[in-house]
């Protein structure tokens, strides 16, 4: 889907979408501008890193009491994503904590006989890492940008290239809190919190996922922007007494539903780890109104697999012992504009797709572009937000197309479609074409060298 931005937009500047890189410099000073970022998973710490490097004072607020553990593995692929990670100085660290690639999966019939195999390259990309480990790496690097060693007291000893004379700024993290309201004024954004005292910031960025609080507060209700794609996804760990359920990575599918089970090597060293379950099923209905109700999640999953064959009843029975069950719709966010006044959206909050949309890589690139444009705009957030959206929207729109495609690939709604998928997976030429399509999508972006551009602007300014 594409959008045409004409006339007066939500940025408040109708001509801001066509800025000239050589436009007259603004007089608003860059260093010291305060930015509130909501969300400390991936996009938030990545943005805090780059903004801190450019001299912005950032505060990151996160609902969870600490960095989140567990979660799926995420991957990066394509020159653009790997280039940004390298410029951040985190690529080697990510590779050191890599899972070793995606997991293979064999589709089976009701007697456990193999039908087709999904190669690990489908899920693993060029480098794969657990989301929780990635979050820790980005958080750590945001506090200590590469090339800027900290003294024992925690203060910066040197300037990072491209930073203003005051040097990089260390972000502040507020865990266990969430935004309650946002009020824009001529000079800033007044934010109130569920627990902390109210504060005012120059800018606010929503990096808080598909179910974004910032988007709800500043743009409108979630139903106006998030579209259900007809599928749900669920995942949980097997209990220790699950026997041989997780002995091999297999997936049993029937029209409109798939249940996979197996052990992944990246978690083999965890105490008590017996394997994990991943389910995808079709449903156009809104199954639960409260995603935070664990019993409602389990009931919805169990209903979706009633009467399923193979060992699916055994798999679903393990729900009763599962402490942490992930459950969400496969949805995508389509936001006609990514900014309104001094507030902007980043990552899944702006353009998320639950599964298959390359959301992690897109979020990393988005943080890089947004911070670079804010630094180059010298305080003119209208221009920066418009440039950021213009540079990124075509790329992420292509990436989003994998959202519904993931559900249709994993759990086709007819037996004929299941047979066609299996036939394609058994064709080396078809598999190569699918892999190439994903590579072409991930590579379809030319990046500005923002650190070099900002360094040149800083030299000229100071």
ABEGO torsion letter per residue (X at the ends): XBBBBBEBBAAGBAAAABBBAABBBBABBABGBBBBBBEABAAAAAAAAAAAAAGBBBBBBBABABBBBEEBBBBBBEAAAAAAAAAAGAAAAAAAABAGEBBBBBBBBAAGBBABBBBAAAAAEABBBBAAAAAAAAAAAAABBBGBBBBAAGBBABBBBGBBAAEBBBBBBBBGBBBABBBBBAAEBBBBBAABBBBBBABBBBAAEAABAAAAAAAEBAAAABBBAGBBBBBBBBBAAAEAAAABBBBBBBBGBBBBBEBBAAAAABBGBAEBBBBBBBBABBABABAABAAAAAAAAAAAABGBBEAAAAAAAAAAABABBBBBBBBBBBBABABBEABBBBEAAAABBABGAGAAAAAAAAAAAAAAAAAAAGGBAAAAAAAAAAAAAAAAAAAAAAAAAAAAAABBABAAAAAAAAAAAABAAAAAAAAAAAAAAAABBBBBBAAAAAAAAAAAAX
